[in-house]
Amino acid sequence: MKRMTAKELLAESFRELAKTKKINKITVKDITENCGYSVATFYRHFNDKYDLIAWAYSRDVEEIMKKVEYDESSWKKALTNAAEYYEKHRDYLSNLLLHTTGYMSFVRNMSQINYMSLKLKIQNAANVDEISTKTDMYIRMYCHGTVALTCDWLLGQFEADFETLAEIYENTLPQQLRPYLY
C-alpha cells in the first residue's frame, strides 16, 4: 500500500472540506485541522490554498497523461479518462469555478497546466526539445477550447455524459496535432 505524502494528505483534506463548504470559505487552518497537520507544515509545501489547488490539479492531469502511449487507442483512452475525471470531480471543480476569487485566473491556470502537459507529450513524440510556433499555437488553441467547454459543462450550461465530452475532445483535436498522438 502506497503511503500518502504530506502534500497529498493536505490536498485530500481540502477536497474533503470542499464537499461541504464553499472554496472561498475554507481556510488553511480548516485544511490542517482536518488532517492533523500544523499550519506551518501547510506553508512548507504550499504558498496558499490556491497553490494547493493548482498542484493537485496538475498532479491529476499528469497522472492521466502518463498513461498515454502514442497509439490511437491510448490517446482516446486518455481523453476518456480526462472526461471521466471531470465527471467524478464535478462538484469539487464546479465549487472551484464558482467560489474562488478570480474565475478567469483558475481557468487560465487550468489551460496552462493542460497546455504544458500536451506540449511535452508532443515534444516527446516528435523527439524534439522545441516545437514550431505554429504547432505551439494549435496546442494552445486546443487547450483553451477544451477547458472553456469543460468549464461550461461543469457549470451545467449543457447536459452530456463523459463519453460525449471525450468524443468532442477527440473530434476537435486539430489535424496538425494528430500525427503526434495517433
Backbone as JSON Lines, residues from 0, in Angstrom:
{"i":0,"aa":"M","n":[0.84,-1.18,0.0],"ca":[0.0,0.0,0.0],"c":[0.89,1.25,0.0]}
{"i":1,"aa":"K","n":[0.61,2.17,-0.93],"ca":[1.38,3.4,-1.03],"c":[0.92,4.39,0.02]}
{"i":2,"aa":"R","n":[1.87,4.92,0.75],"ca":[1.55,5.94,1.76],"c":[1.46,7.3,1.09]}
{"i":3,"aa":"M","n":[0.54,8.11,1.58],"ca":[0.37,9.45,1.03],"c":[1.4,10.4,1.63]}
{"i":4,"aa":"T","n":[1.88,11.31,0.8],"ca":[2.8,12.34,1.27],"c":[2.0,13.42,2.0]}
{"i":5,"aa":"A","n":[2.71,14.31,2.68],"ca":[2.04,15.42,3.37],"c":[1.25,16.27,2.37]}
{"i":6,"aa":"K","n":[1.84,16.53,1.2],"ca":[1.14,17.32,0.18],"c":[-0.15,16.63,-0.24]}
{"i":7,"aa":"E","n":[-0.08,15.34,-0.46],"ca":[-1.26,14.58,-0.88],"c":[-2.34,14.59,0.21]}
{"i":8,"aa":"L","n":[-1.91,14.44,1.46],"ca":[-2.88,14.47,2.57],"c":[-3.54,15.84,2.71]}
{"i":9,"aa":"L","n":[-2.76,16.89,2.54],"ca":[-3.32,18.24,2.6],"c":[-4.32,18.46,1.46]}
{"i":10,"aa":"A","n":[-3.98,17.99,0.27],"ca":[-4.89,18.12,-0.87],"c":[-6.17,17.31,-0.64]}
{"i":11,"aa":"E","n":[-6.02,16.12,-0.11],"ca":[-7.19,15.28,0.19],"c":[-8.06,15.93,1.26]}
{"i":12,"aa":"S","n":[-7.45,16.53,2.25],"ca":[-8.19,17.24,3.29],"c":[-8.99,18.38,2.68]}
{"i":13,"aa":"F","n":[-8.35,19.13,1.79],"ca":[-9.02,20.24,1.12],"c":[-10.22,19.75,0.31]}
{"i":14,"aa":"R","n":[-10.03,18.69,-0.46],"ca":[-11.13,18.14,-1.27],"c":[-12.28,17.65,-0.39]}
{"i":15,"aa":"E","n":[-11.92,17.05,0.72],"ca":[-12.95,16.57,1.65],"c":[-13.78,17.75,2.19]}
{"i":16,"aa":"L","n":[-13.1,18.81,2.56],"ca":[-13.8,20.0,3.07],"c":[-14.66,20.65,1.98]}
{"i":17,"aa":"A","n":[-14.17,20.6,0.75],"ca":[-14.89,21.22,-0.36],"c":[-16.21,20.52,-0.68]}
{"i":18,"aa":"K","n":[-16.39,19.34,-0.15],"ca":[-17.67,18.64,-0.35],"c":[-18.8,19.3,0.42]}
{"i":19,"aa":"T","n":[-18.45,20.0,1.5],"ca":[-19.49,20.59,2.35],"c":[-19.37,22.11,2.51]}
{"i":20,"aa":"K","n":[-18.27,22.7,2.04],"ca":[-18.07,24.14,2.19],"c":[-17.71,24.77,0.85]}
{"i":21,"aa":"K","n":[-18.07,26.03,0.71],"ca":[-17.64,26.78,-0.46],"c":[-16.13,26.98,-0.36]}
{"i":22,"aa":"I","n":[-15.45,26.9,-1.49],"ca":[-13.99,27.01,-1.54],"c":[-13.5,28.29,-0.86]}
{"i":23,"aa":"N","n":[-14.17,29.4,-1.13],"ca":[-13.71,30.67,-0.57],"c":[-13.89,30.76,0.94]}
{"i":24,"aa":"K","n":[-14.61,29.81,1.52],"ca":[-14.81,29.79,2.98],"c":[-13.85,28.84,3.69]}
{"i":25,"aa":"I","n":[-13.09,28.06,2.93],"ca":[-12.14,27.12,3.53],"c":[-10.83,27.85,3.82]}
{"i":26,"aa":"T","n":[-10.36,27.73,5.05],"ca":[-9.11,28.38,5.44],"c":[-7.99,27.35,5.53]}
{"i":27,"aa":"V","n":[-6.77,27.84,5.55],"ca":[-5.62,26.95,5.74],"c":[-5.75,26.23,7.07]}
{"i":28,"aa":"K","n":[-6.23,26.93,8.08],"ca":[-6.43,26.31,9.39],"c":[-7.44,25.16,9.29]}
{"i":29,"aa":"D","n":[-8.52,25.35,8.55],"ca":[-9.5,24.28,8.34],"c":[-8.84,23.05,7.71]}
{"i":30,"aa":"I","n":[-8.04,23.3,6.69],"ca":[-7.37,22.21,5.96],"c":[-6.46,21.43,6.89]}
{"i":31,"aa":"T","n":[-5.65,22.15,7.66],"ca":[-4.68,21.47,8.52],"c":[-5.35,20.77,9.7]}
{"i":32,"aa":"E","n":[-6.35,21.38,10.28],"ca":[-7.06,20.73,11.39],"c":[-7.76,19.46,10.93]}
{"i":33,"aa":"N","n":[-8.26,19.47,9.71],"ca":[-8.98,18.32,9.17],"c":[-8.08,17.1,8.99]}
{"i":34,"aa":"C","n":[-6.78,17.33,8.77],"ca":[-5.88,16.19,8.54],"c":[-4.81,16.04,9.62]}
{"i":35,"aa":"G","n":[-4.86,16.89,10.64],"ca":[-3.94,16.73,11.76],"c":[-2.56,17.31,11.56]}
{"i":36,"aa":"Y","n":[-2.39,18.18,10.58],"ca":[-1.1,18.83,10.37],"c":[-1.14,20.25,10.94]}
{"i":37,"aa":"S","n":[0.03,20.83,11.08],"ca":[0.11,22.21,11.55],"c":[0.03,23.16,10.36]}
{"i":38,"aa":"V","n":[-0.31,24.39,10.65],"ca":[-0.33,25.42,9.61],"c":[1.06,25.59,9.02]}
{"i":39,"aa":"A","n":[2.09,25.49,9.86],"ca":[3.47,25.6,9.38],"c":[3.79,24.52,8.35]}
{"i":40,"aa":"T","n":[3.29,23.31,8.59],"ca":[3.5,22.22,7.63],"c":[2.86,22.57,6.29]}
{"i":41,"aa":"F","n":[1.66,23.13,6.34],"ca":[0.99,23.55,5.11],"c":[1.89,24.51,4.34]}
{"i":42,"aa":"Y","n":[2.39,25.54,5.03],"ca":[3.18,26.56,4.36],"c":[4.57,26.09,3.95]}
{"i":43,"aa":"R","n":[5.03,24.97,4.46],"ca":[6.27,24.37,3.96],"c":[6.05,23.78,2.57]}
{"i":44,"aa":"H","n":[4.82,23.44,2.26],"ca":[4.52,22.79,0.99],"c":[3.82,23.7,-0.02]}
{"i":45,"aa":"F","n":[3.02,24.65,0.45],"ca":[2.22,25.49,-0.44],"c":[2.27,26.95,0.0]}
{"i":46,"aa":"N","n":[2.13,27.86,-0.96],"ca":[2.07,29.29,-0.65],"c":[0.72,29.67,-0.05]}
{"i":47,"aa":"D","n":[-0.34,29.06,-0.58],"ca":[-1.7,29.32,-0.12],"c":[-2.6,28.21,-0.65]}
{"i":48,"aa":"K","n":[-3.88,28.29,-0.38],"ca":[-4.78,27.2,-0.82],"c":[-4.89,27.15,-2.34]}
{"i":49,"aa":"Y","n":[-4.68,28.27,-3.01],"ca":[-4.74,28.28,-4.47],"c":[-3.54,27.57,-5.08]}
{"i":50,"aa":"D","n":[-2.41,27.66,-4.41],"ca":[-1.23,26.91,-4.82],"c":[-1.5,25.41,-4.66]}
{"i":51,"aa":"L","n":[-2.16,25.04,-3.58],"ca":[-2.55,23.64,-3.35],"c":[-3.49,23.17,-4.45]}
{"i":52,"aa":"I","n":[-4.48,23.98,-4.8],"ca":[-5.43,23.63,-5.86],"c":[-4.7,23.38,-7.17]}
{"i":53,"aa":"A","n":[-3.8,24.28,-7.53],"ca":[-3.04,24.14,-8.78],"c":[-2.17,22.9,-8.76]}
{"i":54,"aa":"W","n":[-1.5,22.65,-7.63],"ca":[-0.65,21.46,-7.52],"c":[-1.47,20.19,-7.67]}
{"i":55,"aa":"A","n":[-2.6,20.12,-7.01],"ca":[-3.44,18.91,-7.06],"c":[-3.98,18.68,-8.48]}
{"i":56,"aa":"Y","n":[-4.44,19.73,-9.13],"ca":[-4.95,19.59,-10.5],"c":[-3.84,19.17,-11.45]}
{"i":57,"aa":"S","n":[-2.68,19.8,-11.31],"ca":[-1.53,19.47,-12.15],"c":[-1.14,18.01,-11.99]}
{"i":58,"aa":"R","n":[-1.13,17.54,-10.77],"ca":[-0.79,16.14,-10.49],"c":[-1.81,15.2,-11.12]}
{"i":59,"aa":"D","n":[-3.08,15.55,-11.03],"ca":[-4.13,14.71,-11.62],"c":[-3.99,14.63,-13.14]}
{"i":60,"aa":"V","n":[-3.73,15.77,-13.78],"ca":[-3.56,15.8,-15.24],"c":[-2.32,14.99,-15.62]}
{"i":61,"aa":"E","n":[-1.26,15.14,-14.87],"ca":[-0.03,14.38,-15.13],"c":[-0.29,12.88,-15.07]}
{"i":62,"aa":"E","n":[-1.06,12.44,-14.1],"ca":[-1.39,11.02,-13.97],"c":[-2.16,10.52,-15.19]}
{"i":63,"aa":"I","n":[-3.09,11.32,-15.67],"ca":[-3.86,10.95,-16.86],"c":[-2.94,10.87,-18.07]}
{"i":64,"aa":"M","n":[-2.07,11.88,-18.24],"ca":[-1.19,11.94,-19.41],"c":[-0.09,10.89,-19.37]}
{"i":65,"aa":"K","n":[0.32,10.45,-18.2],"ca":[1.35,9.41,-18.09],"c":[0.9,8.12,-18.76]}
{"i":66,"aa":"K","n":[-0.39,7.91,-18.79],"ca":[-0.94,6.68,-19.34],"c":[-0.95,6.68,-20.87]}
{"i":67,"aa":"V","n":[-0.67,7.83,-21.47],"ca":[-0.75,7.94,-22.92],"c":[0.5,7.36,-23.58]}
{"i":68,"aa":"E","n":[0.27,6.42,-24.46],"ca":[1.31,5.96,-25.37],"c":[0.88,6.46,-26.73]}
{"i":69,"aa":"Y","n":[1.73,6.38,-27.69],"ca":[1.42,7.01,-28.96],"c":[0.76,6.04,-29.93]}
{"i":70,"aa":"D","n":[-0.41,5.61,-29.57],"ca":[-1.27,4.86,-30.48],"c":[-2.7,5.35,-30.29]}
{"i":71,"aa":"E","n":[-3.53,5.08,-31.27],"ca":[-4.88,5.65,-31.27],"c":[-5.69,5.28,-30.04]}
{"i":72,"aa":"S","n":[-5.65,4.03,-29.64],"ca":[-6.48,3.62,-28.51],"c":[-6.02,4.27,-27.22]}
{"i":73,"aa":"S","n":[-4.72,4.5,-27.1],"ca":[-4.2,5.12,-25.88],"c":[-4.64,6.58,-25.76]}
{"i":74,"aa":"W","n":[-4.55,7.35,-26.86],"ca":[-4.96,8.75,-26.81],"c":[-6.45,8.86,-26.53]}
{"i":75,"aa":"K","n":[-7.24,8.02,-27.2],"ca":[-8.69,8.01,-26.95],"c":[-8.97,7.69,-25.49]}
{"i":76,"aa":"K","n":[-8.22,6.74,-24.96],"ca":[-8.4,6.34,-23.56],"c":[-8.06,7.52,-22.63]}
{"i":77,"aa":"A","n":[-7.0,8.24,-22.96],"ca":[-6.61,9.4,-22.14],"c":[-7.71,10.46,-22.14]}
{"i":78,"aa":"L","n":[-8.32,10.69,-23.3],"ca":[-9.41,11.67,-23.38],"c":[-10.61,11.2,-22.57]}
{"i":79,"aa":"T","n":[-10.9,9.92,-22.65],"ca":[-12.0,9.35,-21.86],"c":[-11.68,9.46,-20.37]}
{"i":80,"aa":"N","n":[-10.43,9.15,-20.0],"ca":[-10.02,9.27,-18.6],"c":[-10.14,10.71,-18.1]}
{"i":81,"aa":"A","n":[-9.78,11.67,-18.95],"ca":[-9.89,13.08,-18.57],"c":[-11.36,13.46,-18.35]}
{"i":82,"aa":"A","n":[-12.22,13.08,-19.29],"ca":[-13.64,13.41,-19.16],"c":[-14.24,12.71,-17.94]}
{"i":83,"aa":"E","n":[-13.82,11.48,-17.7],"ca":[-14.32,10.74,-16.54],"c":[-13.85,11.4,-15.24]}
{"i":84,"aa":"Y","n":[-12.6,11.89,-15.24],"ca":[-12.07,12.63,-14.09],"c":[-12.94,13.85,-13.81]}
{"i":85,"aa":"Y","n":[-13.26,14.62,-14.87],"ca":[-14.09,15.81,-14.69],"c":[-15.46,15.45,-14.15]}
{"i":86,"aa":"E","n":[-16.03,14.35,-14.63],"ca":[-17.34,13.94,-14.13],"c":[-17.25,13.5,-12.67]}
{"i":87,"aa":"K","n":[-16.24,12.73,-12.35],"ca":[-16.07,12.23,-10.98],"c":[-15.9,13.39,-9.99]}
{"i":88,"aa":"H","n":[-15.19,14.42,-10.4],"ca":[-14.89,15.56,-9.53],"c":[-15.73,16.79,-9.88]}
{"i":89,"aa":"R","n":[-16.85,16.57,-10.51],"ca":[-17.68,17.68,-11.0],"c":[-18.09,18.64,-9.88]}
{"i":90,"aa":"D","n":[-18.57,18.12,-8.77],"ca":[-19.0,19.0,-7.67],"c":[-17.83,19.83,-7.15]}
{"i":91,"aa":"Y","n":[-16.69,19.18,-6.96],"ca":[-15.49,19.86,-6.47],"c":[-15.04,20.94,-7.46]}
{"i":92,"aa":"L","n":[-14.94,20.57,-8.74],"ca":[-14.46,21.52,-9.74],"c":[-15.44,22.67,-9.96]}
{"i":93,"aa":"S","n":[-16.73,22.39,-9.93],"ca":[-17.69,23.5,-10.08],"c":[-17.64,24.41,-8.85]}
{"i":94,"aa":"N","n":[-17.38,23.84,-7.67],"ca":[-17.19,24.63,-6.46],"c":[-15.99,25.56,-6.65]}
{"i":95,"aa":"L","n":[-14.91,25.03,-7.24],"ca":[-13.73,25.86,-7.51],"c":[-14.08,27.0,-8.46]}
{"i":96,"aa":"L","n":[-14.8,26.67,-9.51],"ca":[-15.13,27.69,-10.51],"c":[-16.06,28.76,-9.95]}
{"i":97,"aa":"L","n":[-17.0,28.36,-9.13],"ca":[-17.99,29.3,-8.61],"c":[-17.53,30.08,-7.38]}
{"i":98,"aa":"H","n":[-16.61,29.51,-6.62],"ca":[-16.3,30.11,-5.31],"c":[-14.82,30.38,-5.09]}
{"i":99,"aa":"T","n":[-14.12,30.68,-6.15],"ca":[-12.75,31.16,-5.98],"c":[-12.7,32.57,-6.53]}
{"i":100,"aa":"T","n":[-11.87,33.37,-5.91],"ca":[-11.69,34.72,-6.44],"c":[-10.88,34.57,-7.72]}
{"i":101,"aa":"G","n":[-11.29,35.23,-8.73],"ca":[-10.56,35.15,-9.98],"c":[-10.89,33.92,-10.79]}
{"i":102,"aa":"Y","n":[-12.15,33.78,-11.16],"ca":[-12.59,32.66,-12.01],"c":[-11.66,32.52,-13.22]}
{"i":103,"aa":"M","n":[-11.36,33.64,-13.87],"ca":[-10.52,33.57,-15.08],"c":[-9.1,33.13,-14.74]}
{"i":104,"aa":"S","n":[-8.6,33.47,-13.56],"ca":[-7.27,33.01,-13.17],"c":[-7.24,31.5,-13.05]}
{"i":105,"aa":"F","n":[-8.3,30.94,-12.48],"ca":[-8.37,29.48,-12.35],"c":[-8.45,28.83,-13.73]}
{"i":106,"aa":"V","n":[-9.28,29.38,-14.61],"ca":[-9.43,28.83,-15.96],"c":[-8.1,28.94,-16.71]}
{"i":107,"aa":"R","n":[-7.44,30.08,-16.57],"ca":[-6.14,30.28,-17.23],"c":[-5.12,29.26,-16.71]}
{"i":108,"aa":"N","n":[-5.13,29.04,-15.41],"ca":[-4.21,28.08,-14.81],"c":[-4.51,26.66,-15.3]}
{"i":109,"aa":"M","n":[-5.79,26.31,-15.35],"ca":[-6.21,25.01,-15.86],"c":[-5.73,24.83,-17.31]}
{"i":110,"aa":"S","n":[-5.91,25.86,-18.13],"ca":[-5.46,25.82,-19.53],"c":[-3.95,25.66,-19.61]}
{"i":111,"aa":"Q","n":[-3.23,26.39,-18.78],"ca":[-1.77,26.33,-18.79],"c":[-1.25,24.95,-18.41]}
{"i":112,"aa":"I","n":[-1.86,24.35,-17.41],"ca":[-1.45,23.0,-16.98],"c":[-1.71,22.0,-18.11]}
{"i":113,"aa":"N","n":[-2.89,22.07,-18.72],"ca":[-3.2,21.17,-19.83],"c":[-2.26,21.41,-21.01]}
{"i":114,"aa":"Y","n":[-1.99,22.68,-21.3],"ca":[-1.08,23.06,-22.39],"c":[0.32,22.48,-22.17]}
{"i":115,"aa":"M","n":[0.87,22.68,-20.98],"ca":[2.23,22.19,-20.71],"c":[2.3,20.67,-20.83]}
{"i":116,"aa":"S","n":[1.28,20.01,-20.35],"ca":[1.25,18.55,-20.41],"c":[1.17,18.05,-21.85]}
{"i":117,"aa":"L","n":[0.28,18.63,-22.65],"ca":[0.14,18.21,-24.05],"c":[1.37,18.59,-24.86]}
{"i":118,"aa":"K","n":[1.93,19.76,-24.61],"ca":[3.14,20.19,-25.31],"c":[4.28,19.21,-25.07]}
{"i":119,"aa":"L","n":[4.45,18.79,-23.83],"ca":[5.5,17.83,-23.5],"c":[5.28,16.5,-24.23]}
{"i":120,"aa":"K","n":[4.03,16.03,-24.27],"ca":[3.73,14.79,-24.98],"c":[4.08,14.91,-26.46]}
{"i":121,"aa":"I","n":[3.77,16.05,-27.05],"ca":[4.06,16.24,-28.48],"c":[5.56,16.38,-28.72]}
{"i":122,"aa":"Q","n":[6.27,17.08,-27.85],"ca":[7.72,17.18,-27.98],"c":[8.36,15.79,-27.89]}
{"i":123,"aa":"N","n":[7.89,14.99,-26.96],"ca":[8.43,13.63,-26.82],"c":[8.12,12.78,-28.04]}
{"i":124,"aa":"A","n":[6.91,12.89,-28.56],"ca":[6.52,12.11,-29.74],"c":[7.33,12.53,-30.96]}
{"i":125,"aa":"A","n":[7.62,13.83,-31.07],"ca":[8.39,14.36,-32.2],"c":[9.89,14.23,-31.96]}
{"i":126,"aa":"N","n":[10.26,13.86,-30.74],"ca":[11.67,13.72,-30.35],"c":[12.44,15.03,-30.57]}
{"i":127,"aa":"V","n":[11.85,16.13,-30.1],"ca":[12.47,17.45,-30.21],"c":[12.4,18.17,-28.87]}
{"i":128,"aa":"D","n":[13.32,19.11,-28.7],"ca":[13.3,19.94,-27.49],"c":[12.35,21.12,-27.63]}
{"i":129,"aa":"E","n":[12.19,21.59,-28.86],"ca":[11.3,22.72,-29.13],"c":[10.39,22.38,-30.3]}
{"i":130,"aa":"I","n":[9.18,22.89,-30.24],"ca":[8.23,22.71,-31.34],"c":[8.08,24.03,-32.07]}
{"i":131,"aa":"S","n":[7.53,23.99,-33.26],"ca":[7.35,25.22,-34.04],"c":[6.3,26.12,-33.38]}
{"i":132,"aa":"T","n":[6.38,27.39,-33.7],"ca":[5.41,28.35,-33.17],"c":[4.0,27.96,-33.6]}
{"i":133,"aa":"K","n":[3.87,27.51,-34.83],"ca":[2.55,27.13,-35.35],"c":[1.98,25.94,-34.57]}
{"i":134,"aa":"T","n":[2.8,24.93,-34.32],"ca":[2.34,23.77,-33.54],"c":[1.97,24.21,-32.13]}
{"i":135,"aa":"D","n":[2.78,25.08,-31.57],"ca":[2.51,25.61,-30.24],"c":[1.15,26.32,-30.21]}
{"i":136,"aa":"M","n":[0.85,27.07,-31.24],"ca":[-0.42,27.78,-31.31],"c":[-1.6,26.81,-31.4]}
{"i":137,"aa":"Y","n":[-1.44,25.73,-32.15],"ca":[-2.5,24.71,-32.22],"c":[-2.74,24.09,-30.85]}
{"i":138,"aa":"I","n":[-1.67,23.82,-30.13],"ca":[-1.8,23.23,-28.79],"c":[-2.54,24.21,-27.87]}
{"i":139,"aa":"R","n":[-2.14,25.47,-27.91],"ca":[-2.79,26.49,-27.07],"c":[-4.28,26.61,-27.4]}
{"i":140,"aa":"M","n":[-4.59,26.68,-28.68],"ca":[-5.98,26.83,-29.09],"c":[-6.81,25.63,-28.63]}
{"i":141,"aa":"Y","n":[-6.28,24.45,-28.8],"ca":[-6.99,23.24,-28.4],"c":[-7.23,23.23,-26.89]}
{"i":142,"aa":"C","n":[-6.2,23.55,-26.12],"ca":[-6.32,23.54,-24.66],"c":[-7.29,24.61,-24.17]}
{"i":143,"aa":"H","n":[-7.2,25.81,-24.73],"ca":[-8.15,26.86,-24.32],"c":[-9.58,26.46,-24.64]}
{"i":144,"aa":"G","n":[-9.79,25.9,-25.81],"ca":[-11.13,25.5,-26.22],"c":[-11.7,24.38,-25.36]}
{"i":145,"aa":"T","n":[-10.89,23.36,-25.1],"ca":[-11.39,22.23,-24.31],"c":[-11.63,22.64,-22.86]}
{"i":146,"aa":"V","n":[-10.8,23.51,-22.33],"ca":[-11.02,23.97,-20.95],"c":[-12.29,24.81,-20.88]}
{"i":147,"aa":"A","n":[-12.5,25.7,-21.84],"ca":[-13.73,26.52,-21.83],"c":[-14.96,25.63,-21.93]}
{"i":148,"aa":"L","n":[-14.93,24.65,-22.82],"ca":[-16.05,23.72,-22.96],"c":[-16.28,22.94,-21.67]}
{"i":149,"aa":"T","n":[-15.2,22.46,-21.07],"ca":[-15.29,21.69,-19.83],"c":[-15.89,22.54,-18.71]}
{"i":150,"aa":"C","n":[-15.45,23.78,-18.6],"ca":[-16.0,24.67,-17.56],"c":[-17.49,24.92,-17.78]}
{"i":151,"aa":"D","n":[-17.88,25.13,-19.03],"ca":[-19.31,25.3,-19.32],"c":[-20.08,24.05,-18.89]}
{"i":152,"aa":"W","n":[-19.55,22.89,-19.19],"ca":[-20.19,21.62,-18.82],"c":[-20.25,21.47,-17.3]}
{"i":153,"aa":"L","n":[-19.13,21.75,-16.63],"ca":[-19.09,21.64,-15.17],"c":[-20.14,22.52,-14.51]}
{"i":154,"aa":"L","n":[-20.36,23.68,-15.09],"ca":[-21.3,24.64,-14.52],"c":[-22.74,24.43,-15.02]}
{"i":155,"aa":"G","n":[-22.96,23.33,-15.72],"ca":[-24.32,22.96,-16.11],"c":[-24.9,23.74,-17.27]}
{"i":156,"aa":"Q","n":[-24.06,24.32,-18.12],"ca":[-24.59,25.08,-19.26],"c":[-25.11,24.18,-20.37]}
{"i":157,"aa":"F","n":[-24.77,22.9,-20.32],"ca":[-25.36,21.9,-21.21],"c":[-25.2,20.53,-20.56]}
{"i":158,"aa":"E","n":[-26.04,19.61,-20.97],"ca":[-26.0,18.25,-20.43],"c":[-25.29,17.32,-21.4]}
{"i":159,"aa":"A","n":[-24.41,16.51,-20.89],"ca":[-23.72,15.48,-21.67],"c":[-23.07,14.52,-20.7]}
{"i":160,"aa":"D","n":[-22.92,13.28,-21.12],"ca":[-22.18,12.34,-20.28],"c":[-20.69,12.45,-20.61]}
{"i":161,"aa":"F","n":[-19.86,11.81,-19.8],"ca":[-18.42,11.98,-20.01],"c":[-17.95,11.36,-21.32]}
{"i":162,"aa":"E","n":[-18.65,10.33,-21.82],"ca":[-18.27,9.73,-23.1],"c":[-18.46,10.73,-24.24]}
{"i":163,"aa":"T","n":[-19.55,11.49,-24.18],"ca":[-19.79,12.51,-25.2],"c":[-18.74,13.6,-25.11]}
{"i":164,"aa":"L","n":[-18.41,14.0,-23.9],"ca":[-17.36,15.01,-23.71],"c":[-16.04,14.52,-24.3]}
{"i":165,"aa":"A","n":[-15.67,13.27,-24.04],"ca":[-14.44,12.7,-24.58],"c":[-14.47,12.67,-26.11]}
{"i":166,"aa":"E","n":[-15.62,12.36,-26.66],"ca":[-15.78,12.33,-28.13],"c":[-15.54,13.72,-28.71]}
{"i":167,"aa":"I","n":[-16.07,14.74,-28.05],"ca":[-15.86,16.12,-28.51],"c":[-14.38,16.49,-28.41]}
{"i":168,"aa":"Y","n":[-13.73,16.12,-27.31],"ca":[-12.28,16.37,-27.17],"c":[-11.53,15.75,-28.34]}
{"i":169,"aa":"E","n":[-11.88,14.52,-28.66],"ca":[-11.18,13.81,-29.74],"c":[-11.45,14.45,-31.11]}
{"i":170,"aa":"N","n":[-12.71,14.75,-31.38],"ca":[-13.07,15.26,-32.7],"c":[-12.62,16.69,-32.95]}
{"i":171,"aa":"T","n":[-12.3,17.43,-31.91],"ca":[-11.85,18.81,-32.1],"c":[-10.33,18.95,-32.07]}
{"i":172,"aa":"L","n":[-9.62,17.85,-31.86],"ca":[-8.15,17.9,-31.89],"c":[-7.72,18.33,-33.29]}
{"i":173,"aa":"P","n":[-6.94,19.4,-33.4],"ca":[-6.5,19.86,-34.72],"c":[-5.76,18.76,-35.5]}
{"i":174,"aa":"Q","n":[-6.03,18.71,-36.79],"ca":[-5.37,17.71,-37.66],"c":[-3.85,17.79,-37.54]}
{"i":175,"aa":"Q","n":[-3.33,18.98,-37.35],"ca":[-1.88,19.17,-37.29],"c":[-1.25,18.5,-36.07]}
{"i":176,"aa":"L","n":[-2.04,18.21,-35.03],"ca":[-1.51,17.56,-33.83],"c":[-1.68,16.05,-33.86]}
{"i":177,"aa":"R","n":[-2.59,15.57,-34.69],"ca":[-2.91,14.14,-34.72],"c":[-1.72,13.22,-34.99]}
{"i":178,"aa":"P","n":[-0.8,13.58,-35.9],"ca":[0.33,12.66,-36.14],"c":[1.19,12.39,-34.9]}
{"i":179,"aa":"Y","n":[1.17,13.3,-33.97],"ca":[1.97,13.13,-32.75],"c":[1.27,12.26,-31.71]}
{"i":180,"aa":"L","n":[-0.04,12.12,-31.84],"ca":[-0.82,11.44,-30.81],"c":[-1.5,10.17,-31.3]}
{"i":181,"aa":"Y","n":[-1.56,9.97,-32.61],"ca":[-2.19,8.78,-33.17],"c":[-1.18,8.0,-34.01]}
